[in-house]
Amino acid sequence: MDKQEITALLERVAAGKTPVEEAVLQLKTAPIREIGAYAKVDLHRGLRQGVPEVIYGAGKTPEHILGIAKAMRESGQETVLVTRMTAEAAALVGAELPLHYDPQSKTGVIGKLPEPTGKGTVVVATGGTSDIPVAEEAAVTAEALGNRVVRLYDVGVSGIHRLLSHLEEIMSARVIVAVAGMEGALPSVIGGLADCPVIAVPTSVGYGASLGGIAALLSMLNSCASGVSVVNIDNGFGAGYMASMINHLD
């Protein structure tokens, strides 16, 4: 149960629509639920931080992911996001829970996507088509956290007219996630056009001297455009999460 759900519950109590005893029962859920010897699910993270726990799938067995997801759903969490999820894990989880799985970004959403509650639009842009898997991780994360997302893919600086044809979306965004490999120039260009925060995501896309994304990372860290911040290489989730936080600020 997150902050919005707690607030809605208390408002129903104040309005006399929900009995106090029922509300107390819903709030009594233990803050941590231990599952065997492999996981301690943080059930009160949504209350503390505004966003429930997200399952990082890499390194977890399909059975572990299923067990954690079941515990979260049983606690009342309607939407569960799983990142870095293998197709094998998706097959097991999808057989028991309502899962939408995107094999490109390896993200899974259990349950329905929430209605957008963010103040504006999150734009997710990529330098090239090869950056889309990371960008989709960011986009799906933002959507799962209640944001309206606009995707602008393959708008890199090697054909800058492609980016400039989307000035309306760029200039009306509340936050932009710019995803690029190679030399990582896209966030600097977008940062020089937009009046909102730009979150730069370096990807490991590129030839040998790109050093697995380090070249793009260093370019983004040295951006001359103000208002550009940088997350780790291929960290689409971190960018989508931060974009959601910004988009939910009053």
C-alpha positions in Angstrom: 0.0 0.0 0.0 1.5 3.3 -1.1 0.9 6.9 0.2 -1.9 7.5 -2.2 -3.7 4.4 -1.2 -3.2 5.2 2.5 -4.6 8.7 1.9 -7.6 7.4 0.0 -8.3 4.9 2.8 -8.1 7.5 5.5 -10.4 9.8 3.5 -12.9 6.9 3.2 -12.7 6.5 7.0 -13.2 10.3 7.6 -16.2 10.2 5.2 -17.8 7.2 7.1 -17.5 5.0 4.0 -15.0 2.5 5.6 -15.3 1.2 9.2 -12.4 2.0 11.5 -11.9 -1.7 12.2 -11.6 -2.5 8.5 -9.0 0.3 8.0 -7.0 -0.9 11.0 -7.0 -4.4 9.5 -5.6 -3.1 6.2 -2.9 -1.1 8.0 -1.8 -4.0 10.2 0.2 -5.7 7.5 3.7 -6.4 8.8 6.3 -4.1 7.3 8.5 -7.1 6.2 7.4 -10.5 5.0 10.1 -13.2 5.0 9.8 -15.8 2.2 11.8 -18.9 3.0 15.5 -18.1 3.3 15.8 -16.1 0.1 13.9 -12.9 0.5 12.6 -10.3 2.9 9.9 -8.3 1.1 9.6 -4.7 2.1 5.9 -4.2 2.2 6.0 -0.6 3.7 8.3 0.9 1.1 5.4 2.5 -0.7 4.3 4.2 2.5 7.9 5.4 3.2 9.0 6.4 -0.2 5.8 6.7 -2.3 6.8 3.8 -4.6 6.5 0.1 -3.7 9.4 -2.3 -4.0 10.5 -3.2 -7.5 11.8 -6.7 -8.2 15.3 -6.7 -9.8 15.1 -10.0 -11.7 18.8 -10.5 -12.6 20.4 -13.2 -10.5 17.1 -14.4 -9.2 15.6 -17.8 -10.1 12.1 -17.8 -11.8 10.8 -19.4 -8.6 12.2 -16.6 -6.4 10.6 -13.9 -8.6 7.3 -15.7 -8.5 7.4 -16.0 -4.7 8.3 -12.4 -4.2 5.7 -11.2 -6.6 3.0 -13.3 -5.0 3.8 -11.9 -1.6 3.6 -8.3 -2.9 0.3 -9.0 -4.6 -1.1 -10.7 -1.5 -0.2 -7.5 0.5 -2.5 -5.5 -1.7 0.0 -4.2 -4.3 -1.9 -4.0 -7.5 1.0 -3.3 -9.9 4.3 -5.1 -9.5 7.3 -4.1 -11.7 10.0 -6.6 -12.5 13.2 -5.5 -14.3 15.9 -7.6 -16.0 13.5 -10.5 -16.2 14.3 -13.5 -18.4 11.9 -15.2 -20.8 12.0 -18.3 -18.6 11.0 -16.3 -15.5 8.2 -14.6 -17.5 6.8 -17.9 -18.6 6.6 -19.2 -15.0 5.3 -16.0 -13.5 2.8 -15.5 -16.4 1.3 -18.9 -15.8 0.1 -17.9 -12.3 -0.1 -14.1 -12.3 -1.5 -11.5 -14.9 1.9 -10.5 -16.5 2.7 -8.3 -19.4 6.3 -9.1 -20.5 8.4 -7.1 -22.9 11.3 -9.3 -24.1 13.1 -6.3 -25.7 13.6 -4.4 -22.4 13.2 -7.5 -20.2 10.6 -5.8 -18.1 7.5 -7.4 -16.7 4.4 -5.6 -15.3 2.2 -7.8 -13.1 -1.3 -6.4 -12.9 -2.7 -3.3 -14.7 -0.7 -0.1 -15.4 -1.9 2.7 -13.1 -3.7 5.7 -14.4 -1.2 8.6 -14.9 -0.8 10.8 -11.8 2.3 12.7 -12.8 1.9 16.4 -13.4 3.1 16.4 -17.0 4.7 14.2 -19.7 7.9 12.2 -19.5 9.7 12.1 -22.8 12.0 9.2 -23.5 14.4 9.7 -26.4 17.1 7.6 -28.0 20.0 8.3 -30.2 19.5 5.2 -32.2 17.4 2.1 -32.6 20.0 0.0 -30.8 19.4 2.1 -27.6 15.7 1.1 -27.5 16.0 -1.8 -25.0 17.4 0.5 -22.3 15.0 3.3 -23.3 12.0 0.9 -23.0 13.2 -0.1 -19.5 13.0 3.6 -18.6 9.6 4.1 -20.3 7.9 1.0 -18.8 9.3 2.0 -15.4 7.8 5.5 -15.7 4.5 4.1 -16.9 4.3 1.6 -14.1 4.9 4.5 -11.6 2.0 6.5 -13.0 3.3 8.7 -15.7 2.3 9.5 -19.3 5.2 8.7 -21.5 6.1 10.0 -25.0 8.7 8.0 -26.9 11.0 9.6 -29.5 13.3 6.9 -30.8 16.1 7.1 -33.3 16.5 10.9 -33.1 20.3 11.0 -32.7 22.7 13.8 -33.6 23.9 12.1 -36.8 20.6 13.2 -38.3 19.7 16.1 -36.1 16.7 17.1 -38.2 15.0 14.0 -36.8 15.2 15.5 -33.3 14.3 19.0 -34.4 11.1 17.8 -35.9 9.9 17.0 -32.4 10.5 20.4 -30.8 6.9 20.6 -29.5 7.2 17.4 -27.5 10.7 18.3 -26.2 9.7 21.9 -25.1 6.4 20.8 -23.5 7.9 17.9 -21.5 8.2 18.1 -17.7 11.3 15.8 -17.7 13.2 14.1 -20.5 15.2 10.8 -20.4 17.9 10.9 -23.1 19.4 7.5 -23.9 22.5 7.2 -26.1 25.6 5.1 -26.8 28.5 5.8 -29.0 29.8 9.3 -28.0 26.6 10.1 -26.0 26.0 13.5 -27.5 22.1 13.4 -27.5 21.5 14.6 -23.8 23.7 17.7 -24.4 21.7 18.7 -27.5 18.4 18.1 -25.8 19.7 20.0 -22.7 20.3 23.0 -24.9 16.7 22.9 -26.2 14.6 22.0 -23.2 13.6 24.0 -20.1 13.1 20.9 -18.0 15.5 18.4 -16.3 17.2 16.0 -18.6 18.3 12.6 -17.3 21.1 11.2 -19.4 21.5 7.4 -19.8 24.7 6.1 -21.4 24.3 2.7 -23.1 26.9 0.1 -23.9 26.1 0.4 -27.6 29.1 1.3 -29.7 32.4 0.1 -31.3 35.6 -0.8 -29.4 36.6 2.7 -28.3 33.2 3.3 -26.7 34.5 1.0 -24.0 31.2 -0.6 -23.2 29.5 2.7 -22.5 32.3 4.5 -20.6 32.9 6.9 -23.5 29.2 7.9 -23.5 29.2 8.1 -19.7 32.1 10.5 -19.6 30.6 12.6 -22.4 27.4 13.0 -20.5 29.2 13.8 -17.2 31.1 16.5 -19.0 28.0 18.0 -20.7 28.1 21.7 -21.2 24.3 21.9 -21.1 22.9 23.0 -17.8 20.2 20.8 -16.2 21.6 17.4 -17.3 22.1 14.7 -14.8 23.5 11.2 -15.5 22.7 7.7 -14.3 24.8 4.6 -14.7 25.4 2.7 -18.0 22.3 0.9 -19.3 20.4 2.0 -16.1 17.0 2.6 -17.8 15.2 1.7 -14.6 17.1 4.4 -12.5 16.3 7.0 -15.1 12.6 6.1 -15.3 12.3 6.1 -11.5 14.0 9.5 -11.2 11.8 10.9 -14.0 8.7 9.8 -12.1 9.9 11.4 -8.9 10.4 14.7 -10.8 7.1 14.5 -12.6 5.2 13.9 -9.3 6.7 17.0 -7.6 4.2 19.8 -6.9 
